Amino acid sequence: MSLIDKIPTMSDAEVVNLLTNARRLQESGDERQQAAAAEILPLLEEIAANRKTDRLAAAQAKRAAARPKKVAA
């Protein structure tokens, strides 16, 4: 199983950590590391952004559910 296949099963923290490492390797790695980072970065950035959006939506829904209902006067 390749790393790309494992990404959907990773936790949010693992995805962010991998994204951080890929960005670092793209800047300071050797040619092989830079090529591998360039291959995986677009997918990681998309997944990280989607997961962040999902977390924010879930938090917003939780806050909305916790608010007391307004009573018409």
Number of C-alpha atoms within 10 A of each C-alpha: 5 6 8 11 9 9 16 12 9 12 11 16 10 12 19 17 12 18 21 15 14 22 17 14 19 20 12 11 15 10 11 11 16 17 13 14 22 15 14 16 18 12 14 21 15 11 18 17 13 12 15 13 12 12 13 12 12 12 12 12 11 11 10 11 10 9 8 7 8 6 5 4 3
